[in-house]
């Protein structure tokens, strides 16, 4: 290197300013309005005042509504957070009259959109027993074909609450043994006295 020359300092690239994520998050009233515009009275009811706003659809319309929620560019619900089941039953006859609801089951779908960064909840309300026949489990279509994450979630709801997911690719218990009797998260479930010689209660 000749006298008087100096090495140039390495160029340090400046960090670009963070860019906002693409998307157009929508409010729960906007989402419900889009659903009502598309499906009309097949959106049976809604509650926008609760912590997790939701809409209710019939089991017969569930699959079509879910496909729309995932595909529509305004919604793009590309992620199924979870599927849960709830048994609305007051087993105490003295309290049942004041419970404020008729006995029923609910299947609850929590959805998210990575693109738009919004969330929503969809519900299906079912009778506790199909056609009112005790022991006959109610049915709802599987949404596994829409969101693959539904697979194990639906199996858990079947296992513990007793809802049949029609057209599920592997409709079987996931936590309990296949020969287990009953569905333990039902409010009127009676724990067995024993299971294969193991004392239960």
C-alpha positions as CSV (number, residue, x, y, z in Angstrom):
1,X,0.0,0.0,0.0
2,X,1.5,3.4,-1.0
3,X,2.2,6.1,1.5
4,X,-0.8,8.2,2.3
5,X,-3.3,5.7,1.1
6,X,-5.8,4.2,3.6
7,X,-8.1,1.2,3.5
8,X,-11.7,2.1,3.1
9,X,-13.9,1.2,6.0
10,X,-16.3,-1.7,5.3
11,X,-19.8,-0.7,4.4
12,X,-22.3,-1.7,7.0
13,X,-25.7,-2.1,5.5
14,X,-28.3,-0.1,7.3
15,X,-31.3,-1.9,8.6
16,X,-34.4,-1.2,6.5
17,X,-37.3,0.2,8.4
18,X,-39.7,-2.6,9.3
19,X,-42.5,-3.0,6.8
20,X,-46.1,-3.5,8.0
21,X,-47.5,-7.0,7.4
22,X,-49.9,-7.3,4.6
23,X,-53.5,-7.7,5.5
24,X,-56.7,-6.0,6.3
25,X,-58.0,-7.0,9.7
26,X,-61.8,-6.9,10.0
27,X,-64.0,-6.4,13.1
28,X,-66.4,-9.1,14.3
29,X,-69.4,-7.1,13.0
30,X,-67.7,-6.8,9.6
31,X,-67.1,-10.6,9.5
32,X,-70.7,-11.4,10.5
33,X,-72.0,-8.9,7.9
34,X,-70.0,-10.7,5.2
35,X,-71.4,-14.1,6.4
36,X,-75.0,-12.9,6.4
37,X,-74.6,-11.3,3.0
38,X,-73.4,-14.7,1.7
39,X,-75.5,-17.2,3.7
40,X,-78.6,-15.2,4.8
41,X,-80.6,-16.9,7.5
42,X,-78.3,-19.9,7.6
43,X,-76.4,-17.7,10.0
44,X,-78.7,-18.6,12.8
45,X,-77.6,-16.1,15.5
46,X,-74.7,-14.1,16.7
47,X,-73.2,-12.5,19.8
48,X,-70.9,-9.6,19.2
49,X,-70.8,-8.4,22.9
50,X,-68.9,-11.3,24.4
51,X,-65.1,-11.5,24.8
52,X,-64.9,-13.9,21.8
53,X,-67.6,-12.7,19.3
54,X,-69.3,-15.6,17.5
55,X,-71.9,-16.7,15.0
56,X,-74.0,-19.8,15.0
57,X,-74.6,-22.0,12.0
58,X,-76.6,-25.3,11.6
59,X,-74.6,-28.5,11.2
60,X,-75.9,-28.9,7.6
61,X,-74.3,-25.6,6.6
62,X,-71.1,-25.9,8.6
63,X,-68.8,-27.3,5.8
64,X,-69.9,-24.7,3.2
65,X,-69.5,-21.8,5.7
66,X,-66.0,-23.0,6.7
67,X,-64.8,-23.3,3.2
68,X,-66.0,-19.8,2.5
69,X,-64.3,-18.5,5.7
70,X,-61.0,-19.9,4.5
71,X,-61.2,-19.0,0.8
72,X,-62.8,-15.6,0.8
73,X,-60.1,-12.9,0.2
74,X,-61.7,-10.6,2.8
75,X,-61.5,-13.2,5.5
76,X,-58.8,-15.8,4.7
77,X,-59.2,-17.8,8.0
78,X,-56.3,-20.1,7.2
79,X,-55.7,-21.4,10.7
80,X,-58.0,-23.4,13.0
81,X,-56.8,-22.8,16.5
82,X,-59.0,-25.4,18.1
83,X,-62.3,-27.3,18.2
84,X,-64.0,-27.7,21.5
85,X,-67.2,-29.2,22.8
86,X,-69.4,-27.9,25.6
87,X,-72.2,-29.7,27.4
88,X,-75.0,-27.3,28.5
89,X,-76.8,-29.4,31.1
90,X,-77.8,-28.7,34.7
91,X,-77.8,-32.1,36.3
92,X,-79.5,-30.8,39.5
93,X,-83.2,-30.9,38.8
94,X,-83.8,-28.2,41.4
95,X,-81.5,-25.8,39.6
96,X,-82.4,-26.8,36.0
97,X,-85.5,-24.5,35.9
98,X,-83.3,-21.5,36.6
99,X,-80.4,-22.5,34.4
100,X,-81.5,-20.1,31.6
101,X,-81.0,-22.7,28.8
102,X,-82.4,-25.9,27.4
103,X,-80.0,-28.9,27.5
104,X,-77.8,-29.0,24.4
105,X,-74.2,-29.4,23.1
106,X,-72.1,-26.8,21.4
107,X,-69.2,-27.4,19.1
108,X,-67.0,-24.3,19.0
109,X,-64.4,-23.4,16.3
110,X,-61.8,-20.8,17.0
111,X,-60.4,-19.4,13.8
112,X,-57.5,-17.1,12.9
113,X,-56.2,-15.4,9.8
114,X,-52.4,-15.0,9.4
115,X,-52.9,-12.8,6.4
116,X,-55.4,-10.3,7.9
117,X,-54.5,-10.8,11.6
118,X,-58.1,-11.2,12.8
119,X,-60.0,-13.9,14.7
120,X,-63.5,-15.2,15.0
121,X,-65.5,-18.0,16.6
122,X,-68.1,-20.2,14.9
123,X,-70.5,-22.4,16.8
124,X,-72.8,-25.3,16.0
125,X,-75.6,-26.1,18.5
126,X,-76.7,-29.7,18.7
127,X,-79.2,-31.8,20.7
128,X,-77.6,-33.9,23.4
129,X,-78.9,-37.0,21.7
130,X,-79.6,-37.5,18.0
131,X,-83.4,-37.4,17.3
132,X,-84.0,-37.3,21.0
133,X,-82.9,-41.0,21.4
134,X,-80.8,-41.5,24.5
135,X,-77.5,-43.0,23.6
136,X,-77.6,-41.9,19.9
137,X,-74.8,-39.4,19.5
138,X,-75.4,-36.2,17.5
139,X,-73.6,-35.6,14.3
140,X,-71.7,-32.7,12.6
141,X,-69.6,-32.7,9.4
142,X,-65.8,-33.0,9.9
143,X,-63.9,-29.9,8.8
144,X,-60.7,-31.9,8.4
145,X,-60.9,-31.3,4.6
146,X,-60.8,-27.6,5.2
147,X,-58.2,-27.4,8.0
148,X,-56.1,-30.5,8.6
149,X,-55.6,-29.4,12.2
150,X,-59.2,-30.4,12.9
151,X,-58.2,-34.1,12.9
152,X,-57.1,-34.5,16.5
153,X,-59.3,-31.8,17.8
154,X,-62.5,-33.5,16.5
155,X,-61.3,-36.8,17.8
156,X,-60.9,-35.3,21.3
157,X,-64.4,-33.8,21.2
158,X,-65.9,-37.1,20.1
159,X,-63.9,-38.9,22.8
160,X,-64.8,-36.6,25.8
161,X,-68.1,-35.0,24.8
162,X,-69.7,-37.5,22.4
163,X,-70.2,-35.8,19.1
164,X,-69.8,-37.8,15.8
165,X,-67.9,-36.0,13.1
166,X,-69.1,-37.5,9.8
167,X,-66.5,-38.2,7.1
168,X,-63.6,-37.9,9.5
169,X,-60.6,-39.8,8.1
170,X,-60.0,-41.6,11.4
171,X,-63.0,-41.3,13.6
172,X,-61.7,-42.9,16.8
173,X,-61.0,-42.1,20.4
174,X,-57.7,-40.2,21.1
175,X,-57.4,-40.1,24.9
176,X,-59.4,-43.1,26.1
177,X,-59.3,-46.7,25.1
178,X,-61.6,-47.7,22.3
179,X,-63.7,-50.0,24.6
180,X,-64.3,-47.1,27.1
181,X,-68.0,-46.6,27.7
182,X,-69.4,-43.1,27.7
183,X,-67.9,-39.6,27.3
184,X,-66.4,-38.2,30.5
185,X,-67.0,-34.4,29.9
186,X,-70.8,-34.9,29.6
187,X,-72.4,-33.4,32.8
188,X,-74.4,-36.6,33.5
189,X,-71.4,-39.0,33.0
190,X,-71.1,-41.6,35.6
191,X,-67.5,-42.8,36.2
192,X,-67.3,-46.6,36.0
193,X,-66.9,-48.7,39.2
194,X,-64.1,-50.5,37.5
195,X,-62.3,-50.9,34.2
196,X,-60.7,-54.2,33.3
197,X,-60.3,-55.0,37.0
198,X,-59.0,-51.5,37.9
199,X,-61.1,-49.8,40.5
200,X,-62.6,-46.5,39.3
201,X,-64.6,-45.2,42.2
